[in-house]
Amino acid sequence: MSDFVRVCALAELARNTPALAEIDGRPVAIVRDENDHVHAVDDTCSHANVSLSEGEVDGCTIECWLHGSAFDLNTGEPTSLPATEPIAVYAVKVEEGDVLVDATASVNGVTA
């Protein structure tokens, strides 16, 4: 069962610039990539426990600003060290100009 919540208007998201949202008390990084796809991932790096929304986006990855760990925005899998553990990803849909995120996180297809 999904539980989508509005996090922002699509127009508020700059391309390739992460934004911070809070969903059910959890910090989530929201990213509009260069192809206008919107992604939502756990905002906390699995390596160093710092905010990913303060990092950089390159293509379909988000990079932690502290040690350079990068994560695939679609799967949450780490794409560079030092991170070895994935981060949670959230389903996203855009309806009538609003970005909606499923409050139920998933890591590798397993609901968190």
MOPAC internal coordinates of N, CA, C and O (Angstrom, degrees):
PM7 1SCF
backbone

  N    0.0000 0     0.00 0     0.00 0    0    0    0
  C    1.4540 1     0.00 0     0.00 0    1    0    0
  C    1.5212 1   108.79 1     0.00 0    2    1    0
  O    1.2310 1   120.28 1   -45.04 1    3    2    1
  N    1.3057 1   117.08 1   134.96 1    3    2    1
  C    1.4513 1   120.26 1  -179.76 1    5    3    2
  C    1.5200 1   110.54 1  -103.33 1    6    5    3
  O    1.2310 1   121.64 1   -23.04 1    7    6    5
  N    1.3064 1   114.46 1   156.96 1    7    6    5
  C    1.4542 1   121.22 1  -178.31 1    9    7    6
  C    1.5230 1   107.68 1  -139.39 1   10    9    7
  O    1.2310 1   120.44 1  -101.90 1   11   10    9
  N    1.3425 1   116.77 1    78.10 1   11   10    9
  C    1.4576 1   120.91 1  -176.45 1   13   11   10
  C    1.5221 1   111.01 1   -75.33 1   14   13   11
  O    1.2310 1   121.23 1   -42.60 1   15   14   13
  N    1.3369 1   115.25 1   137.40 1   15   14   13
  C    1.4568 1   121.99 1   177.09 1   17   15   14
  C    1.5279 1   108.88 1  -127.73 1   18   17   15
  O    1.2310 1   120.87 1   -33.43 1   19   18   17
  N    1.3163 1   115.95 1   146.57 1   19   18   17
  C    1.4635 1   120.84 1   177.64 1   21   19   18
  C    1.5277 1   108.79 1   -74.78 1   22   21   19
  O    1.2310 1   120.89 1   -47.74 1   23   22   21
  N    1.3412 1   115.91 1   132.26 1   23   22   21
  C    1.4662 1   118.89 1   177.67 1   25   23   22
  C    1.5269 1   112.44 1  -113.04 1   26   25   23
  O    1.2310 1   120.23 1   151.98 1   27   26   25
  N    1.3393 1   117.17 1   -28.02 1   27   26   25
  C    1.4620 1   119.86 1   179.68 1   29   27   26
  C    1.5216 1   108.95 1  -175.70 1   30   29   27
  O    1.2310 1   121.07 1    -4.51 1   31   30   29
  N    1.3162 1   115.56 1   175.49 1   31   30   29
  C    1.4610 1   121.27 1   171.80 1   33   31   30
  C    1.5237 1   107.72 1   -87.32 1   34   33   31
  O    1.2310 1   120.33 1   -36.19 1   35   34   33
  N    1.3238 1   116.98 1   143.81 1   35   34   33
  C    1.4659 1   120.79 1   178.64 1   37   35   34
  C    1.5277 1   110.74 1   -56.50 1   38   37   35
  O    1.2310 1   120.13 1   142.61 1   39   38   37
  N    1.3175 1   117.35 1   -37.39 1   39   38   37
  C    1.4670 1   121.92 1  -179.06 1   41   39   38
  C    1.5260 1   112.53 1   -63.34 1   42   41   39
  O    1.2310 1   119.90 1   159.70 1   43   42   41
  N    1.3280 1   117.79 1   -20.30 1   43   42   41
  C    1.4639 1   121.59 1   179.31 1   45   43   42
  C    1.5275 1   113.19 1   -79.89 1   46   45   43
  O    1.2310 1   120.38 1   167.14 1   47   46   45
  N    1.3376 1   116.87 1   -12.86 1   47   46   45
  C    1.4636 1   120.42 1  -177.47 1   49   47   46
  C    1.5239 1   110.91 1   -95.73 1   50   49   47
  O    1.2310 1   120.95 1   -64.02 1   51   50   49
  N    1.3169 1   115.79 1   115.98 1   51   50   49
  C    1.4608 1   120.05 1   174.34 1   53   51   50
  C    1.5298 1   108.63 1   -76.65 1   54   53   51
  O    1.2310 1   120.11 1   -34.90 1   55   54   53
  N    1.2991 1   117.39 1   145.10 1   55   54   53
  C    1.4625 1   120.84 1   178.07 1   57   55   54
  C    1.5222 1   110.38 1   -63.32 1   58   57   55
  O    1.2310 1   121.39 1   -41.06 1   59   58   57
  N    1.3286 1   114.94 1   138.94 1   59   58   57
  C    1.4690 1   123.50 1   175.10 1   61   59   58
  C    1.5213 1   114.30 1    59.48 1   62   61   59
  O    1.2310 1   120.35 1  -156.58 1   63   62   61
  N    1.3144 1   116.93 1    23.42 1   63   62   61
  C    1.4597 1   121.53 1   177.64 1   65   63   62
  C    1.5263 1   108.50 1  -127.58 1   66   65   63
  O    1.2310 1   119.74 1   -70.11 1   67   66   65
  N    1.3326 1   118.10 1   109.89 1   67   66   65
  C    1.4727 1   119.65 1  -178.11 1   69   67   66
  C    1.5262 1   111.83 1   -63.90 1   70   69   67
  O    1.2310 1   121.53 1   -32.07 1   71   70   69
  N    1.3148 1   114.67 1   147.93 1   71   70   69
  C    1.4660 1   121.71 1   175.53 1   73   71   70
  C    1.5238 1   107.71 1  -126.48 1   74   73   71
  O    1.2310 1   120.96 1   -29.22 1   75   74   73
  N    1.3056 1   115.77 1   150.78 1   75   74   73
  C    1.4549 1   121.60 1   179.80 1   77   75   74
  C    1.5218 1   110.07 1   -98.13 1   78   77   75
  O    1.2310 1   120.86 1   -47.55 1   79   78   77
  N    1.3380 1   115.95 1   132.45 1   79   78   77
  C    1.4639 1   122.06 1   174.18 1   81   79   78
  C    1.5184 1   107.20 1  -131.30 1   82   81   79
  O    1.2310 1   121.11 1   -18.76 1   83   82   81
  N    1.3210 1   115.47 1   161.24 1   83   82   81
  C    1.4581 1   120.20 1   176.14 1   85   83   82
  C    1.5181 1   108.00 1  -120.91 1   86   85   83
  O    1.2310 1   121.12 1   -53.98 1   87   86   85
  N    1.3247 1   115.46 1   126.02 1   87   86   85
  C    1.4577 1   121.47 1   179.58 1   89   87   86
  C    1.5175 1   108.22 1  -124.50 1   90   89   87
  O    1.2310 1   120.60 1   -62.60 1   91   90   89
  N    1.2981 1   116.45 1   117.40 1   91   90   89
  C    1.4706 1   121.82 1  -177.70 1   93   91   90
  C    1.5272 1   111.80 1    50.00 1   94   93   91
  O    1.2310 1   120.49 1  -139.62 1   95   94   93
  N    1.3357 1   116.68 1    40.38 1   95   94   93
  C    1.4538 1   121.59 1   177.25 1   97   95   94
  C    1.5147 1   114.91 1    81.67 1   98   97   95
  O    1.2310 1   119.96 1  -177.73 1   99   98   97
  N    1.3433 1   117.67 1     2.27 1   99   98   97
  C    1.4639 1   120.99 1  -179.91 1  101   99   98
  C    1.5197 1   110.11 1  -106.92 1  102  101   99
  O    1.2310 1   119.96 1   -44.81 1  103  102  101
  N    1.3372 1   117.69 1   135.19 1  103  102  101
  C    1.4612 1   119.67 1   176.59 1  105  103  102
  C    1.5279 1   110.62 1   -74.95 1  106  105  103
  O    1.2310 1   120.96 1   -46.95 1  107  106  105
  N    1.3316 1   115.77 1   133.05 1  107  106  105
  C    1.4522 1   122.65 1  -178.37 1  109  107  106
  C    1.5237 1   108.22 1  -131.46 1  110  109  107
  O    1.2310 1   120.86 1   -45.35 1  111  110  109
  N    1.3450 1   115.96 1   134.65 1  111  110  109
  C    1.4628 1   121.34 1   175.46 1  113  111  110
  C    1.5314 1   107.76 1   -89.73 1  114  113  111
  O    1.2310 1   120.68 1   -52.52 1  115  114  113
  N    1.3214 1   116.31 1   127.48 1  115  114  113
  C    1.4633 1   122.76 1   178.44 1  117  115  114
  C    1.5279 1   107.11 1  -109.25 1  118  117  115
  O    1.2310 1   120.71 1   -49.78 1  119  118  117
  N    1.3308 1   116.24 1   130.22 1  119  118  117
  C    1.4623 1   120.63 1  -176.67 1  121  119  118
  C    1.5238 1   109.98 1  -132.66 1  122  121  119
  O    1.2310 1   121.03 1   -49.25 1  123  122  121
  N    1.3223 1   115.64 1   130.75 1  123  122  121
  C    1.4737 1   122.37 1   170.04 1  125  123  122
  C    1.5218 1   105.90 1  -104.32 1  126  125  123
  O    1.2310 1   120.73 1   -69.43 1  127  126  125
  N    1.3391 1   116.20 1   110.57 1  127  126  125
  C    1.4640 1   118.58 1  -174.63 1  129  127  126
  C    1.5219 1   111.66 1   -79.62 1  130  129  127
  O    1.2310 1   120.77 1    -0.63 1  131  130  129
  N    1.3120 1   116.14 1   179.37 1  131  130  129
  C    1.4641 1   121.70 1  -175.24 1  133  131  130
  C    1.5341 1   112.66 1   -64.51 1  134  133  131
  O    1.2310 1   120.34 1   161.74 1  135  134  133
  N    1.3424 1   116.95 1   -18.26 1  135  134  133
  C    1.4673 1   121.42 1   177.94 1  137  135  134
  C    1.5277 1   111.93 1   -98.23 1  138  137  135
  O    1.2310 1   120.55 1  -167.85 1  139  138  137
  N    1.3331 1   116.56 1    12.15 1  139  138  137
  C    1.4669 1   124.25 1   179.56 1  141  139  138
  C    1.5240 1   114.21 1    68.79 1  142  141  139
  O    1.2310 1   119.77 1  -163.77 1  143  142  141
  N    1.3410 1   118.04 1    16.23 1  143  142  141
  C    1.4589 1   120.30 1   171.33 1  145  143  142
  C    1.5262 1   107.87 1   -81.36 1  146  145  143
  O    1.2310 1   120.46 1   -41.14 1  147  146  145
  N    1.3222 1   116.73 1   138.86 1  147  146  145
  C    1.4584 1   120.81 1   179.95 1  149  147  146
  C    1.5194 1   108.79 1  -104.91 1  150  149  147
  O    1.2310 1   121.07 1   -46.84 1  151  150  149
  N    1.3284 1   115.55 1   133.16 1  151  150  149
  C    1.4598 1   123.44 1  -178.49 1  153  151  150
  C    1.5250 1   109.22 1  -123.21 1  154  153  151
  O    1.2310 1   121.23 1   -28.14 1  155  154  153
  N    1.3275 1   115.26 1   151.86 1  155  154  153
  C    1.4632 1   121.15 1   174.22 1  157  155  154
  C    1.5211 1   107.77 1  -135.48 1  158  157  155
  O    1.2310 1   121.00 1   -54.19 1  159  158  157
  N    1.3243 1   115.69 1   125.81 1  159  158  157
  C    1.4654 1   121.89 1  -179.67 1  161  159  158
  C    1.5199 1   109.15 1  -135.80 1  162  161  159
  O    1.2310 1   121.43 1   -19.72 1  163  162  161
  N    1.3233 1   114.87 1   160.28 1  163  162  161
  C    1.4592 1   119.34 1   175.48 1  165  163  162
  C    1.5188 1   108.21 1   -55.36 1  166  165  163
  O    1.2310 1   119.96 1   -43.27 1  167  166  165
  N    1.3083 1   117.68 1   136.73 1  167  166  165
  C    1.4664 1   121.63 1  -176.02 1  169  167  166
  C    1.5187 1   112.77 1   -80.19 1  170  169  167
  O    1.2310 1   119.46 1   173.51 1  171  170  169
  N    1.3092 1   118.63 1    -6.49 1  171  170  169
  C    1.4577 1   121.20 1  -174.51 1  173  171  170
  C    1.5231 1   111.44 1  -103.76 1  174  173  171
  O    1.2310 1   120.67 1   -58.17 1  175  174  173
  N    1.3186 1   116.33 1   121.83 1  175  174  173
  C    1.4665 1   121.56 1   177.27 1  177  175  174
  C    1.5287 1   109.11 1   -60.67 1  178  177  175
  O    1.2310 1   120.73 1   -45.78 1  179  178  177
  N    1.3265 1   116.21 1   134.22 1  179  178  177
  C    1.4685 1   119.80 1  -178.51 1  181  179  178
  C    1.5197 1   112.63 1   -74.22 1  182  181  179
  O    1.2310 1   120.04 1   169.76 1  183  182  181
  N    1.3214 1   117.53 1   -10.24 1  183  182  181
  C    1.4583 1   120.56 1   178.99 1  185  183  182
  C    1.5230 1   112.52 1   -93.46 1  186  185  183
  O    1.2310 1   120.59 1   131.65 1  187  186  185
  N    1.3286 1   116.47 1   -48.35 1  187  186  185
  C    1.4596 1   118.49 1  -169.34 1  189  187  186
  C    1.5258 1   114.49 1  -121.71 1  190  189  187
  O    1.2310 1   119.92 1  -175.56 1  191  190  189
  N    1.3325 1   117.77 1     4.44 1  191  190  189
  C    1.4556 1   120.56 1   175.73 1  193  191  190
  C    1.5287 1   112.79 1    59.18 1  194  193  191
  O    1.2310 1   120.68 1  -138.36 1  195  194  193
  N    1.3391 1   116.30 1    41.64 1  195  194  193
  C    1.4686 1   121.20 1   175.99 1  197  195  194
  C    1.5303 1   109.02 1  -120.60 1  198  197  195
  O    1.2310 1   120.82 1   -15.41 1  199  198  197
  N    1.3175 1   116.04 1   164.59 1  199  198  197
  C    1.4601 1   122.48 1  -174.45 1  201  199  198
  C    1.5271 1   112.34 1   -73.11 1  202  201  199
  O    1.2310 1   121.02 1   -57.98 1  203  202  201
  N    1.3422 1   115.65 1   122.02 1  203  202  201
  C    1.4617 1   120.13 1   176.25 1  205  203  202
  C    1.5199 1   111.82 1   -74.95 1  206  205  203
  O    1.2310 1   119.86 1   156.23 1  207  206  205
  N    1.3232 1   117.87 1   -23.77 1  207  206  205
  C    1.4646 1   119.69 1   179.74 1  209  207  206
  C    1.5297 1   111.81 1   -67.72 1  210  209  207
  O    1.2310 1   120.34 1   171.13 1  211  210  209
  N    1.3199 1   116.96 1    -8.87 1  211  210  209
  C    1.4592 1   121.23 1   174.68 1  213  211  210
  C    1.5296 1   111.52 1   -95.29 1  214  213  211
  O    1.2310 1   120.97 1  -178.64 1  215  214  213
  N    1.3375 1   115.75 1     1.36 1  215  214  213
  C    1.4625 1   120.94 1  -178.48 1  217  215  214
  C    1.5164 1   111.99 1   -92.32 1  218  217  215
  O    1.2310 1   121.29 1    16.13 1  219  218  217
  N    1.3423 1   115.14 1  -163.87 1  219  218  217
  C    1.4559 1   121.97 1  -177.20 1  221  219  218
  C    1.5149 1   110.69 1  -115.34 1  222  221  219
  O    1.2310 1   121.23 1   -28.77 1  223  222  221
  N    1.3289 1   115.26 1   151.23 1  223  222  221
  C    1.4571 1   122.11 1   176.71 1  225  223  222
  C    1.5197 1   107.97 1  -108.30 1  226  225  223
  O    1.2310 1   121.17 1   -46.11 1  227  226  225
  N    1.3407 1   115.37 1   133.89 1  227  226  225
  C    1.4603 1   121.52 1   176.32 1  229  227  226
  C    1.5218 1   106.96 1  -135.45 1  230  229  227
  O    1.2310 1   120.59 1   -71.81 1  231  230  229
  N    1.3225 1   116.47 1   108.19 1  231  230  229
  C    1.4601 1   120.00 1  -177.29 1  233  231  230
  C    1.5152 1   109.65 1    64.20 1  234  233  231
  O    1.2310 1   121.17 1    63.00 1  235  234  233
  N    1.3329 1   115.38 1  -117.00 1  235  234  233
  C    1.4664 1   120.15 1  -178.96 1  237  235  234
  C    1.5247 1   111.21 1  -111.57 1  238  237  235
  O    1.2310 1   120.66 1  -148.11 1  239  238  237
  N    1.3450 1   116.35 1    31.89 1  239  238  237
  C    1.4617 1   120.41 1   176.62 1  241  239  238
  C    1.5231 1   109.85 1  -129.06 1  242  241  239
  O    1.2310 1   121.76 1   -26.62 1  243  242  241
  N    1.3332 1   114.24 1   153.38 1  243  242  241
  C    1.4579 1   121.19 1   173.41 1  245  243  242
  C    1.5221 1   106.41 1  -119.84 1  246  245  243
  O    1.2310 1   120.88 1   -45.57 1  247  246  245
  N    1.3286 1   115.92 1   134.43 1  247  246  245
  C    1.4602 1   121.23 1  -175.63 1  249  247  246
  C    1.5242 1   110.70 1  -112.03 1  250  249  247
  O    1.2310 1   121.18 1   -46.39 1  251  250  249
  N    1.3147 1   115.35 1   133.61 1  251  250  249
  C    1.4597 1   121.87 1   176.04 1  253  251  250
  C    1.5219 1   108.98 1   -70.68 1  254  253  251
  O    1.2310 1   120.66 1   -47.00 1  255  254  253
  N    1.3085 1   116.34 1   133.00 1  255  254  253
  C    1.4645 1   121.53 1  -176.77 1  257  255  254
  C    1.5248 1   113.23 1   -71.80 1  258  257  255
  O    1.2310 1   119.65 1   159.17 1  259  258  257
  N    1.3368 1   118.28 1   -20.83 1  259  258  257
  C    1.4595 1   119.94 1  -173.27 1  261  259  258
  C    1.5225 1   113.68 1   -80.91 1  262  261  259
  O    1.2310 1   119.85 1   125.65 1  263  262  261
  N    1.3303 1   117.90 1   -54.35 1  263  262  261
  C    1.4595 1   120.73 1  -176.22 1  265  263  262
  C    1.5257 1   113.54 1  -121.19 1  266  265  263
  O    1.2310 1   119.91 1   179.87 1  267  266  265
  N    1.3323 1   117.79 1    -0.13 1  267  266  265
  C    1.4608 1   120.48 1   176.09 1  269  267  266
  C    1.5172 1   116.11 1    87.10 1  270  269  267
  O    1.2310 1   119.54 1  -171.82 1  271  270  269
  N    1.3250 1   118.48 1     8.18 1  271  270  269
  C    1.4615 1   119.04 1   174.19 1  273  271  270
  C    1.5195 1   108.60 1   -60.30 1  274  273  271
  O    1.2310 1   120.59 1   -40.02 1  275  274  273
  N    1.3257 1   116.47 1   139.98 1  275  274  273
  C    1.4617 1   120.81 1   178.43 1  277  275  274
  C    1.5216 1   109.22 1  -124.65 1  278  277  275
  O    1.2310 1   121.01 1   -29.14 1  279  278  277
  N    1.3366 1   115.67 1   150.86 1  279  278  277
  C    1.4549 1   121.98 1  -176.56 1  281  279  278
  C    1.5260 1   109.83 1  -133.65 1  282  281  279
  O    1.2310 1   120.81 1   -39.41 1  283  282  281
  N    1.3281 1   116.06 1   140.59 1  283  282  281
  C    1.4511 1   122.23 1   175.62 1  285  283  282
  C    1.5328 1   108.06 1   -70.34 1  286  285  283
  O    1.2310 1   120.16 1   -53.01 1  287  286  285
  N    1.3206 1   117.30 1   126.99 1  287  286  285
  C    1.4636 1   121.27 1  -177.68 1  289  287  286
  C    1.5236 1   113.20 1   -69.98 1  290  289  287
  O    1.2310 1   119.87 1   159.13 1  291  290  289
  N    1.3264 1   117.86 1   -20.87 1  291  290  289
  C    1.4625 1   121.26 1   179.46 1  293  291  290
  C    1.5175 1   113.11 1   -85.04 1  294  293  291
  O    1.2310 1   120.68 1   143.15 1  295  294  293
  N    1.3326 1   116.30 1   -36.85 1  295  294  293
  C    1.4703 1   120.09 1  -172.94 1  297  295  294
  C    1.5167 1   113.98 1  -112.52 1  298  297  295
  O    1.2310 1   120.00 1   158.50 1  299  298  297
  N    1.3359 1   117.61 1   -21.50 1  299  298  297
  C    1.4569 1   121.49 1  -175.12 1  301  299  298
  C    1.5191 1   113.02 1    83.06 1  302  301  299
  O    1.2310 1   120.27 1   175.67 1  303  302  301
  N    1.3345 1   117.09 1    -4.33 1  303  302  301
  C    1.4632 1   120.86 1  -178.78 1  305  303  302
  C    1.5293 1   110.63 1   -69.27 1  306  305  303
  O    1.2310 1   120.35 1   -38.55 1  307  306  305
  N    1.3421 1   116.94 1   141.45 1  307  306  305
  C    1.4599 1   119.28 1   175.87 1  309  307  306
  C    1.5282 1   109.91 1   -68.95 1  310  309  307
  O    1.2310 1   120.81 1   -41.00 1  311  310  309
  N    1.3235 1   116.05 1   139.00 1  311  310  309
  C    1.4612 1   120.77 1   178.69 1  313  311  310
  C    1.5174 1   111.72 1  -111.99 1  314  313  311
  O    1.2310 1   120.46 1   174.73 1  315  314  313
  N    1.3425 1   116.73 1    -5.27 1  315  314  313
  C    1.4698 1   120.37 1   174.57 1  317  315  314
  C    1.5241 1   108.99 1  -154.61 1  318  317  315
  O    1.2310 1   121.91 1   -28.34 1  319  318  317
  N    1.3069 1   113.94 1   151.66 1  319  318  317
  C    1.4587 1   121.22 1   178.31 1  321  319  318
  C    1.5202 1   109.40 1   -73.29 1  322  321  319
  O    1.2310 1   119.51 1   -20.21 1  323  322  321
  N    1.3101 1   118.55 1   159.79 1  323  322  321
  C    1.4524 1   126.90 1    14.86 1  325  323  322
  C    1.5294 1   115.72 1   -88.21 1  326  325  323
  O    1.2310 1   119.04 1   174.12 1  327  326  325
  N    1.3360 1   119.43 1    -5.88 1  327  326  325
  C    1.4655 1   120.11 1  -179.98 1  329  327  326
  C    1.5210 1   110.18 1   -67.46 1  330  329  327
  O    1.2310 1   120.89 1   -40.07 1  331  330  329
  N    1.3243 1   115.90 1   139.93 1  331  330  329
  C    1.4628 1   121.58 1   176.17 1  333  331  330
  C    1.5278 1   111.43 1  -126.03 1  334  333  331
  O    1.2310 1   120.04 1   167.93 1  335  334  333
  N    1.3214 1   117.53 1   -12.07 1  335  334  333
  C    1.4606 1   122.38 1  -179.25 1  337  335  334
  C    1.5285 1   109.69 1  -104.97 1  338  337  335
  O    1.2310 1   119.99 1   -39.89 1  339  338  337
  N    1.3313 1   117.62 1   140.11 1  339  338  337
  C    1.4726 1   120.13 1   178.59 1  341  339  338
  C    1.5242 1   112.12 1   -71.73 1  342  341  339
  O    1.2310 1   121.52 1   -16.25 1  343  342  341
  N    1.3124 1   114.69 1   163.75 1  343  342  341
  C    1.4608 1   121.61 1   172.66 1  345  343  342
  C    1.5262 1   108.08 1  -108.10 1  346  345  343
  O    1.2310 1   120.60 1   -20.71 1  347  346  345
  N    1.3149 1   116.45 1   159.29 1  347  346  345
  C    1.4626 1   121.24 1   180.00 1  349  347  346
  C    1.5218 1   110.51 1   -71.21 1  350  349  347
  O    1.2310 1   121.15 1   -34.35 1  351  350  349
  N    1.3321 1   115.41 1   145.65 1  351  350  349
  C    1.4627 1   121.79 1   174.02 1  353  351  350
  C    1.5224 1   108.30 1  -118.67 1  354  353  351
  O    1.2310 1   120.61 1   -25.21 1  355  354  353
  N    1.3101 1   116.44 1   154.79 1  355  354  353
  C    1.4551 1   122.80 1  -178.36 1  357  355  354
  C    1.5298 1   108.97 1  -124.84 1  358  357  355
  O    1.2310 1   120.63 1   -37.40 1  359  358  357
  N    1.3165 1   116.40 1   142.60 1  359  358  357
  C    1.4612 1   120.40 1   173.86 1  361  359  358
  C    1.5223 1   108.76 1   -68.79 1  362  361  359
  O    1.2310 1   121.35 1   -38.10 1  363  362  361
  N    1.3341 1   115.02 1   141.90 1  363  362  361
  C    1.4702 1   121.35 1  -178.65 1  365  363  362
  C    1.5155 1   108.66 1  -130.75 1  366  365  363
  O    1.2310 1   121.17 1   -36.68 1  367  366  365
  N    1.3260 1   115.36 1   143.32 1  367  366  365
  C    1.4626 1   120.30 1   169.50 1  369  367  366
  C    1.5176 1   108.23 1  -141.13 1  370  369  367
  O    1.2310 1   121.56 1   -27.53 1  371  370  369
  N    1.3195 1   114.62 1   152.47 1  371  370  369
  C    1.4637 1   121.06 1   178.01 1  373  371  370
  C    1.5254 1   107.08 1  -114.58 1  374  373  371
  O    1.2310 1   121.10 1   -57.60 1  375  374  373
  N    1.3223 1   115.51 1   122.40 1  375  374  373
  C    1.4580 1   121.39 1   179.28 1  377  375  374
  C    1.5220 1   109.49 1  -131.04 1  378  377  375
  O    1.2310 1   121.21 1   -53.91 1  379  378  377
  N    1.3131 1   115.29 1   126.09 1  379  378  377
  C    1.4647 1   121.87 1   176.82 1  381  379  378
  C    1.5270 1   112.28 1    49.86 1  382  381  379
  O    1.2310 1   120.97 1  -140.52 1  383  382  381
  N    1.3350 1   115.75 1    39.48 1  383  382  381
  C    1.4543 1   121.03 1   176.72 1  385  383  382
  C    1.5110 1   115.46 1    83.46 1  386  385  383
  O    1.2310 1   120.10 1  -178.81 1  387  386  385
  N    1.3291 1   117.41 1     1.19 1  387  386  385
  C    1.4633 1   121.37 1   178.53 1  389  387  386
  C    1.5223 1   110.77 1  -105.95 1  390  389  387
  O    1.2310 1   120.68 1   -37.35 1  391  390  389
  N    1.3382 1   116.31 1   142.65 1  391  390  389
  C    1.4553 1   122.49 1   175.36 1  393  391  390
  C    1.5227 1   108.10 1   -92.70 1  394  393  391
  O    1.2310 1   121.18 1   -58.14 1  395  394  393
  N    1.3249 1   115.34 1   121.86 1  395  394  393
  C    1.4607 1   122.18 1   179.87 1  397  395  394
  C    1.5206 1   108.71 1  -115.31 1  398  397  395
  O    1.2310 1   120.65 1   -45.63 1  399  398  397
  N    1.3204 1   116.37 1   134.37 1  399  398  397
  C    1.4585 1   121.91 1  -177.87 1  401  399  398
  C    1.5189 1   108.86 1  -122.37 1  402  401  399
  O    1.2310 1   121.20 1   -45.03 1  403  402  401
  N    1.3354 1   115.32 1   134.97 1  403  402  401
  C    1.4623 1   120.63 1   176.44 1  405  403  402
  C    1.5197 1   107.79 1   -71.54 1  406  405  403
  O    1.2310 1   120.53 1   -56.74 1  407  406  405
  N    1.3135 1   116.59 1   123.26 1  407  406  405
  C    1.4667 1   121.27 1  -177.03 1  409  407  406
  C    1.5252 1   112.78 1   -69.44 1  410  409  407
  O    1.2310 1   120.02 1   172.09 1  411  410  409
  N    1.3229 1   117.58 1    -7.91 1  411  410  409
  C    1.4616 1   121.64 1   178.73 1  413  411  410
  C    1.5183 1   109.17 1   -95.30 1  414  413  411
  O    1.2310 1   120.12 1   -69.80 1  415  414  413
  N    1.3211 1   117.38 1   110.20 1  415  414  413
  C    1.4578 1   121.73 1  -178.98 1  417  415  414
  C    1.5148 1   110.15 1   -75.38 1  418  417  415
  O    1.2310 1   121.64 1   -23.79 1  419  418  417
  N    1.3268 1   114.47 1   156.21 1  419  418  417
  C    1.4593 1   120.76 1   177.56 1  421  419  418
  C    1.5192 1   108.80 1  -138.51 1  422  421  419
  O    1.2310 1   120.77 1   -42.91 1  423  422  421
  N    1.3253 1   116.14 1   137.09 1  423  422  421
  C    1.4565 1   121.17 1   174.64 1  425  423  422
  C    1.5190 1   106.13 1  -122.27 1  426  425  423
  O    1.2310 1   120.93 1   -62.94 1  427  426  425
  N    1.3253 1   115.83 1   117.06 1  427  426  425
  C    1.4630 1   121.18 1  -179.50 1  429  427  426
  C    1.5159 1   112.38 1    54.31 1  430  429  427
  O    1.2310 1   120.36 1  -139.58 1  431  430  429
  N    1.3373 1   116.92 1    40.42 1  431  430  429
  C    1.4402 1   121.45 1   177.51 1  433  431  430
  C    1.5143 1   115.31 1    81.77 1  434  433  431
  O    1.2310 1   119.78 1  -179.82 1  435  434  433
  N    1.3236 1   118.02 1     0.18 1  435  434  433
  C    1.4628 1   121.99 1  -179.76 1  437  435  434
  C    1.5242 1   108.24 1  -104.40 1  438  437  435
  O    1.2310 1   120.45 1   -55.66 1  439  438  437
  N    1.3160 1   116.75 1   124.34 1  439  438  437
  C    1.4610 1   120.83 1  -179.57 1  441  439  438
  C    1.5189 1   110.37 1   -67.66 1  442  441  439
  O    1.2310 1   121.48 1   -47.76 1  443  442  441
  N    1.3155 1   114.78 1   132.24 1  443  442  441
  C    1.4748 1   120.24 1  -179.75 1  445  443  442
  C    1.5066 1   110.87 1   -87.10 1  446  445  443
  O    1.2310 1   120.10 1   180.00 1  447  446  445

